Amino acid sequence: MYARPRHNVGFWVVDAFAAQEGVALGSSSRGALWGRLESDTLGEVFLAKPQRYMNRSGRPLRDLLADWEVSVEDAIVVHDDVDLAPGRLKLKRGGGAGGHRGLLSIEAETGSRDFCRLRFGVGRPPPGGETSEYVLEPIGAGAGPMLAAAVERAVDGLRGWLCLDFQAAVKNVNTAPETPVEPGGAGC
């Protein structure tokens, strides 16, 4: 029922990244599906998709981070954002939740706002529409090509976050330069 709504764009990005890296998200514990990547270029990377409602996703993340001995400050959360135009991406560290209940849950459960976020724009509902209903609706079929391109850019953004210094990753994601900064001395 909730496989294709706007609220799940983060899962689409994680699934695409996992597929490109050959990671199976087959482990299930702590209320999440997850997988582990060990790569010469990317290092050790854990991918997770909480299996609770969005507004309760903080506990699975908190528990997995504790199991993996990873600080929340070393995590990145990919999430939908109604304040960005459809397909627009923005990478940032810390900040408020902007009313996003999944982010509020993560902040409450981890006690921190200092994690990275890869915000994936889904746009606002039409005038008079309820945001809570809008994010649970599937994205229209006509948005397929734009959505596929945005998911690919988001996967590249995750890779950049893992490989580059943070400012270079931010530049690549937020400004979408024609010639992105390449992994090199500061990162991978």
LUMDREN-246681 format. One record per residue: x, y, z of N, C-alpha, C, O, CB in turn. Coordinates in pm, whole numbers. Glycine has a CB too. Example, Ala and Ser with C-alpha at 12.3 -4.5 7.8 and 13.67 -1.06 7.14 Angstrom:
    n_c1    n_c2    n_c3   ca_c1   ca_c2   ca_c3    c_c1    c_c2    c_c3    o_c1    o_c2    o_c3   cb_c1   cb_c2   cb_c3
    1319    -569     780    1230    -450     780    1320    -330     780    1424    -332     846    1131    -447     905
    1285    -225     708    1367    -106     714    1290       3     787    1341     114     804    1408     -60     572
This chain:
    n_c1    n_c2    n_c3   ca_c1   ca_c2   ca_c3    c_c1    c_c2    c_c3    o_c1    o_c2    o_c3   cb_c1   cb_c2   cb_c3
      82    -120       0       0       0       0      86     126       0      52     225     -66     -93       0     121
     198     123      74     282     243      86     413     231       8     510     297      44     312     270     231
     417     151     -95     541     131    -170     575     250    -260     693     279    -278     530       5    -254
     476     318    -318     504     422    -418     472     566    -377     485     654    -462     429     391    -541
     432     595    -254     399     735    -224     523     824    -212     636     777    -200     320     741     -95
     498     954    -217     605    1053    -206     687    1034     -79     808    1059     -79     546    1194    -210
     623     992      27     693     974     156     805     871     146     894     869     232     593     932     265
     804     785      45     903     677      35    1016     706     -64    1088     613    -100     835     550      -5
    1033     830    -108    1141     856    -203    1277     820    -145    1367     781    -219    1139    1002    -246
    1293     832     -15    1420     793      49    1448     645      28    1563     607       4    1417     824     198
    1346     562      37    1362     418      13    1404     392    -131    1487     304    -156    1232     343      45
    1347     467    -226    1383     447    -367    1531     475    -388    1598     404    -462    1298     539    -459
    1581     579    -321    1723     614    -334    1810     504    -271    1910     463    -330    1752     751    -267
    1772     459    -154    1849     352     -88    1845     225    -173    1948     159    -188    1793     323      54
    1730     190    -227    1720      72    -312    1808      84    -436    1874     -12    -476    1575      48    -354
    1809     202    -498    1891     222    -618    2039     215    -584    2116     154    -659    1858     358    -684
    2080     275    -474    2219     269    -431    2259     123    -403    2365      77    -446    2242     357    -305
    2173      52    -330    2201     -88    -297    2213    -172    -424    2303    -255    -434    2090    -146    -207
    2124    -151    -520    2129    -227    -645    2259    -200    -720    2321    -293    -771    2008    -192    -734
    2300     -73    -728    2424     -41    -798    2547    -100    -730    2644    -135    -797    2439     110    -809
    2542    -112    -599    2657    -164    -524    2647    -313    -496    2738    -371    -437    2671     -89    -394
    2537    -377    -538    2520    -520    -516    2495    -557    -371    2536    -664    -326    2640    -593    -565
    2428    -470    -297    2398    -492    -156    2255    -544    -142    2162    -483    -194    2418    -362     -73
    2239    -654     -73    2105    -707     -45    2056    -647      85    2124    -653     187    2106    -863     -39
    1938    -591      81    1876    -540     204    1788    -649     261    1666    -634     272    1794    -409     177
    1851    -760     296    1778    -878     338    1775    -903     486    1695    -983     534    1833    -995     272
    1863    -836     561    1862    -855     706    1746    -777     765    1717    -665     723    1997    -811     769
    1682    -837     862    1569    -772     925    1587    -781    1077    1582    -890    1135    1434    -835     880
    1606    -667    1137    1613    -661    1283    1592    -518    1325    1608    -425    1246    1750    -716    1336
    1555    -501    1450    1538    -367    1507    1435    -283    1433    1442    -160    1436    1669    -296    1507
    1340    -348    1367    1235    -275    1297    1277    -216    1165    1220    -117    1119    1185    -167    1384
    1379    -277    1102    1427    -225     974    1480    -337     887    1522    -442     936    1536    -120     997
    1477    -314     757    1550    -397     661    1684    -328     640    1690    -206     625    1471    -416     524
    1791    -405     638    1920    -341     621    2020    -433     552    1999    -553     541    1975    -297     756
    2127    -372     507    2234    -445     443    2365    -373     467    2367    -255     505    2208    -461     291
    2475    -443     445    2608    -389     471    2693    -400     345    2693    -503     277    2676    -463     588
    2766    -294     315    2858    -288     203    2998    -269     257    3021    -184     343    2820    -175     103
    3091    -348     208    3233    -329     238    3300    -305     104    3304    -394      19    3297    -453     316
    3354    -184      85    3407    -145     -44    3543     -79     -27    3565      -4      68    3309     -51    -116
    3634    -106    -121    3764     -40    -117    3751     111    -134    3826     187     -74    3856     -97    -226
    3655     154    -215    3641     298    -239    3546     366    -142    3567     482    -107    3594     320    -379
    3441     298     -99    3341     360     -12    3358     326     135    3299     392     221    3204     319     -56
    3437     225     166    3453     183     304    3339      94     349    3273      29     267    3463     304     395
    3315      92     477    3204      14     532    3081     104     539    3084     212     599    3239     -44     675
    2974      58     475    2851     137     466    2734      47     505    2721     -65     456    2832     195     322
    2651      98     594    2527      29     630    2411     105     566    2405     228     572    2510      19     785
    2320      30     507    2199      87     447    2079      33     524    2075     -86     556    2188      55     294
    1983     118     552    1867      71     629    1740     139     581    1740     255     539    1888      98     779
    1631      63     589    1498     115     559    1407      77     676    1364     -38     686    1443      58     422
    1376     174     765    1287     144     877    1154      89     827    1101     135     726    1263     269     963
    1100      -7     898     975     -71     858     858     -31     947     755     -98     950     990    -221     860
     874      77    1018     767     133    1098     708     250    1019     761     288     914     818     178    1241
     600     306    1070     548     427    1007     656     534    1010     741     535    1098     419     477    1078
     651     625     913     752     730     900     772     805    1031     885     834    1070     713     829     790
     662     836    1100     674     916    1222     725     835    1341     729     885    1454     540     977    1255
     763     710    1317     824     627    1422     955     565    1375     997     461    1426     727     515    1465
    1019     628    1279    1141     571    1222    1265     597    1306    1370     540    1278    1162     626    1083
    1257     682    1406    1372     713    1489    1424     597    1571    1545     578    1584    1339     824    1579
    1333     520    1628    1377     409    1713    1457     303    1636    1563     263    1682    1257     343    1780
    1408     257    1519    1491     162    1444    1629     218    1411    1729     146    1420    1419     121    1316
    1635     345    1372    1765     404    1341    1853     408    1465    1970     369    1460    1748     546    1283
    1799     453    1575    1876     459    1700    1931     322    1737    2049     308    1771    1789     513    1814
    1845     219    1731    1887      85    1770    1992      27    1675    2088     -35    1720    1766      -8    1774
    1974      49    1544    2073       0    1448    2207      70    1466    2312       6    1463    2022      19    1304
    2204     201    1484    2329     274    1505    2403     222    1628    2525     209    1627    2301     424    1521
    2329     191    1734    2392     135    1854    2453      -1    1824    2565     -29    1867    2289     124    1969
    2380     -86    1752    2432    -219    1717    2558    -207    1631    2653    -283    1650    2326    -300    1641
    2559    -112    1539    2670     -97    1445    2784     -13    1502    2890       0    1441    2620     -33    1317
    2761      46    1621    2858     134    1685    2893     252    1594    3010     285    1573    2986      56    1722
    2787     313    1541    2799     429    1452    2727     545    1519    2616     530    1570    2739     399    1310
    2790     661    1519    2731     782    1574    2625     836    1479    2640     825    1357    2839     889    1602
    2521     895    1533    2418     955    1447    2478    1067    1362    2428    1096    1253    2302    1009    1533
    2584    1131    1410    2649    1237    1333    2720    1182    1209    2755    1258    1119    2750    1310    1422
    2740    1050    1204    2801     985    1088    2697     919     998    2730     841     909    2902     881    1133
    2570     952    1021    2460     895     942    2406    1001     846    2420    1121     868    2346     842    1035
    2343     952     740    2271    1040     648    2131     983     630    2115     863     609    2345    1055     510
    2032    1068     639    1893    1030     624    1844    1088     492    1856    1208     468    1805    1080     745
    1790    1003     406    1733    1048     278    1582    1056     299    1518     957     335    1772     950     158
    1525    1174     274    1382    1190     302    1315    1284     204    1379    1366     139    1362    1241     443
    1183    1271     196    1100    1358     113    1092    1496     178    1102    1509     300     958    1298      94
    1074    1598      96    1065    1735     147     965    1813      62     987    1834     -58    1205    1804     148
     856    1857     124     754    1931      52     796    2075      26     732    2144     -55     623    1929     128
     900    2122      91     946    2260      71    1040    2275     -48    1084    2386     -79    1015    2309     196
    1072    2164    -114    1156    2168    -234    1072    2125    -354     984    2039    -342    1282    2076    -218
    1100    2184    -467    1031    2149    -591    1054    2001    -623    1158    1946    -587    1078    2239    -709
     960    1937    -690     977    1796    -724    1109    1769    -796    1143    1834    -896     861    1749    -811
    1183    1673    -744    1311    1634    -803    1429    1716    -758    1543    1678    -787    1301    1641    -949
    1408    1826    -688    1519    1909    -638    1581    1840    -517    1509    1783    -434    1470    2054    -600
    1713    1844    -508    1785    1781    -397    1859    1885    -317    1903    1987    -371    1882    1673    -449
    1874    1859    -189    1955    1947    -105    2020    1863       4    1954    1789      76    1868    2062     -44
    2151    1877      14    2229    1807     116    2265    1907     224    2312    2017     194    2358    1741      56
    2244    1870     348    2280    1958     460    2307    1876     584    2267    1760     595    2169    2061     487
    2376    1939     677    2401    1877     807    2322    1954     912    2326    2077     918    2555    1875     842
    2250    1879     994    2177    1940    1104    2060    2023    1059    2022    2023     942    2269    2024    1184
    2003    2094    1155    1889    2180    1127    1762    2125    1189    1763    2021    1256    1871    2196     977
    1655    2195    1165    1526    2155    1219    1458    2051    1133    1506    2015    1025    1437    2274    1234
    1347    2003    1183    1272    1899    1114    1174    1956    1012    1126    1883     926    1198    1814    1214
    1144    2084    1021    1051    2145     926     915    2079     926     846    2078     824    1109    2141     788
     874    2024    1040     746    1956    1049     746    1812    1001     644    1744    1012     646    2031     972
     859    1764     949     868    1625     901     872    1533    1023     968    1534    1100     996    1603     810
     769    1455    1039     757    1373    1161     860    1262    1169     896    1220    1279     620    1313    1168
     909    1214    1055    1017    1115    1058    1144    1175    1116    1211    1112    1197    1044    1062     918
    1176    1298    1074    1294    1366    1129    1274    1398    1277    1368    1386    1356    1323    1495    1050
    1153    1439    1315    1125    1465    1456    1147    1339    1539    1202    1345    1649     981    1516    1475
    1105    1224    1487    1124    1097    1555    1272    1064    1571    1316    1019    1677    1053     984    1480
    1350    1087    1466    1494    1061    1472    1559    1152    1575    1641    1107    1655    1559    1081    1333
    1523    1280    1574    1579    1374    1672    1543    1332    1814    1628    1335    1903    1528    1516    1645
    1417    1292    1836    1373    1253    1970    1444    1126    2018    1484    1117    2134    1222    1232    1972
    1459    1028    1930    1518     900    1969    1670     904    1983    1727     835    2067    1481     796    1868
    1736     986    1901    1882     991    1906    1934    1106    1993    2050    1107    2032    1938    1005    1765
    1847    1201    2022    1888    1317    2101    1976    1414    2023    2045    1496    2083    1962    1271    2223
    1973    1405    1891    2060    1489    1810    1988    1538    1684    1902    1469    1629    2186    1414    1772
    2027    1658    1641    1985    1712    1512    2102    1715    1415    2087    1759    1301    1925    1852    1529
    2218    1669    1459    2342    1689    1385    2374    1580    1283    2490    1560    1249    2454    1699    1480
    2273    1511    1235    2295    1412    1130    2279    1481     995    2218    1588     985    2197    1291    1144
    2334    1418     892    2319    1472     757    2184    1431     700    2127    1328     735    2433    1422     665
    2135    1516     612    2007    1491     546    2025    1513     397    2085    1611     354    1894    1584     603
    1973    1421     321    1962    1440     177    1814    1459     151    1737    1363     147    2024    1318      94
    1776    1585     133    1635    1622     114    1599    1603     -33    1670    1650    -121    1610    1769     160
    1489    1536     -58    1443    1504    -193    1308    1573    -212    1208    1535    -150    1431    1348    -216
    1305    1675    -298    1184    1752    -317    1070    1674    -380    1088    1602    -479    1214    1870    -400
     952    1689    -320     831    1629    -376     725    1736    -403     617    1705    -453     775    1522    -279
     755    1863    -372     662    1972    -396     549    1975    -294     534    1886    -210     604    1961    -535
     472    2079    -304     359    2101    -213     229    2046    -272     216    2033    -393     344    2250    -181
     134    2016    -184       3    1973    -236     -67    2089    -306     -33    2205    -285     -85    1919    -121
    -165    2057    -390    -242    2163    -455    -313    2248    -350    -334    2202    -237    -345    2103    -556
    -349    2370    -384    -421    2456    -288    -540    2383    -226    -621    2322    -296    -468    2585    -355
    -548    2391     -96    -656    2326     -23    -627    2182      12    -703    2120      87    -782    2332    -103
    -518    2126     -42    -484    1986     -13    -411    1972     119    -342    2063     164    -398    1930    -125
    -428    1858     180    -361    1827     307    -224    1767     280    -211    1672     202    -448    1731     393
    -123    1820     345      14    1769     326      22    1622     366      86    1543     297     114    1851     408
     -41    1584     478     -33    1446     525     -93    1348     424     -44    1235     412    -105    1431     659
    -195    1388     352    -252    1302     248    -166    1304     122    -145    1201      58    -396    1347     215
    -118    1422      88     -37    1440     -33      87    1350     -31     117    1285    -131       5    1586     -48
     159    1346      80     284    1268      84     257    1117      79     348    1039      50     364    1302     210
     135    1077     109     101     934     103      42     894     -32      13     776     -53       3     899     213
      25     990    -123     -24     959    -257      94     920    -346     205     973    -330    -100    1080    -318
      72     829    -441     179     797    -536     208     917    -627     119     995    -659     140     675    -621
     332     929    -667     369    1032    -764     310     991    -899     314     873    -935     526    1050    -773
     257    1086    -972     193    1058   -1101     286     990   -1200     407    1012   -1198     141    1184   -1160
     229     908   -1285     307     833   -1384     384     924   -1478     491     885   -1526     215     743   -1464
     334    1043   -1505     402    1135   -1595     534    1187   -1539     616    1242   -1613     313    1250   -1626
     555    1171   -1409     678    1220   -1346     788    1115   -1351     896    1138   -1296     651    1259   -1202
     765    1002   -1415     862     892   -1417    1002     930   -1460    1096     903   -1385     813     787   -1508
    1021     993   -1576    1156    1029   -1619    1225    1127   -1525    1343    1111   -1494    1152    1088   -1758
    1151    1230   -1478    1208    1326   -1385    1246    1257   -1255    1353    1283   -1198    1110    1441   -1357
    1159    1169   -1209    1184    1098   -1084    1305    1007   -1096    1389    1004   -1006    1061    1016   -1044
    1315     933   -1205    1430     844   -1226    1560     924   -1227    1660     881   -1169    1415     765   -1357
    1561    1039   -1294    1681    1123   -1298    1715    1177   -1160    1833    1183   -1124    1661    1240   -1396
    1615    1216   -1083    1639    1268    -948    1691    1158    -856    1779    1183    -773    1510    1329    -890
    1638    1038    -868    1688     926    -787    1834     900    -820    1916     878    -731    1602     797    -810
    1868     903    -948    2008     881    -990    2100     991    -934    2210     962    -888    2018     877   -1144
    2054    1116    -940    2133    1226    -883    2148    1209    -732    2254    1239    -677    2069    1361    -914
    2044    1161    -666    2050    1138    -521    2149    1027    -488    2224    1038    -391    1910    1103    -466
    2150     920    -568    2248     812    -548    2390     869    -565    2479     837    -486    2224     694    -648
    2410     951    -666    2540    1016    -685    2573    1104    -565    2688    1114    -523    2540    1099    -814
    2470    1169    -511    2490    1253    -392    2534    1172    -272    2620    1215    -196    2362    1327    -359
    2475    1054    -254    2517     966    -145    2662     923    -164    2741     924     -70    2426     841    -136
    2695     887    -286    2832     845    -316    2930     960    -288    3037     939    -231    2844     799    -463
    2892    1080    -328    2975    1197    -302    2990    1224    -153    3099    1259    -107    2917    1319    -369
    2882    1207     -78    2887    1225      67    2985    1128     130    3055    1162     226    2746    1207     128
    2991    1006      76    3082     905     129    3227     930      87    3320     899     162    3039     767      82
    3247     988     -31    3381     997     -90    3448    1133     -83    3571    1142     -82    3374     958    -231
    3370    1239     -77    3427    1373     -85    3424    1440      51    3359    1392     143    3350    1458    -187
    3496    1552      62    3474    1630     183    3333    1686     175    3275    1697      67    3582    1745     199
    3278    1722     288    3137    1757     296    3102    1875     205    2999    1872     138    3100    1791     439
    3185    1978     201    3154    2095     119    3150    2062     -30    3066    2116    -103    3255    2205     144
    3238    1976     -76    3236    1935    -217    3109    1856    -246    3047    1873    -351    3361    1851    -252
    3070    1768    -153    2946    1691    -172    2826    1785    -177    2737    1768    -260    2929    1587     -58
    2823    1883     -87    2713    1981     -85    2708    2055    -218    2600    2073    -275    2730    2081      32
    2823    2098    -268    2828    2171    -395    2771    2086    -508    2692    2135    -589    2972    2213    -428
    2809    1959    -514    2760    1872    -620    2610    1851    -612    2542    1853    -714    2831    1738    -613
    2558    1830    -493    2416    1800    -478    2332    1927    -492    2233    1928    -565    2389    1733    -343
    2370    2032    -422    2284    2150    -413    2288    2238    -537    2189    2304    -568    2323    2231    -295
    2399    2240    -608    2408    2326    -726    2407    2247    -855    2395    2305    -963    2532    2410    -719
    2420    2115    -846    2420    2028    -963    2510    2083   -1073    2462    2110   -1183    2279    2009   -1017
    2642    2100   -1045    2731    2156   -1146    2743    2063   -1266    2723    1942   -1256    2870    2181   -1087
    2776    2124   -1381    2795    2043   -1503    2913    1948   -1488    2910    1837   -1539    2815    2133   -1625
    3017    1992   -1418    3134    1909   -1395    3147    1888   -1245    3208    1971   -1177    3262    1974   -1455
    3094    1780   -1192    3099    1759   -1047    3242    1742    -997    3331    1703   -1072    3016    1637   -1009
    3261    1772    -870    3389    1748    -805    3410    1599    -802    3319    1524    -766    3393    1810    -662
    3529    1554    -838    3559    1412    -842    3619    1366    -709    3688    1442    -642    3656    1380    -957
    3592    1240    -671    3656    1188    -551    3809    1197    -565    3863    1177    -673    3612    1042    -525
    3873    1226    -457    4019    1238    -463    4076    1240    -324    4039    1158    -240    4061    1364    -538
    4167    1332    -300    4241    1338    -175    4154    1355     -52    4185    1298      53    4337    1447    -181
    4046    1433     -62    3963    1459      55    3841    1368      51    3734    1410       8    3920    1608      60
    3855    1248      95    3742    1157      97    3786    1017      69    3870     962     140    3637    1198      -1
    3729     956     -37    3758     818     -72    3906     791     -86    3946     679    -115    3688     781    -200
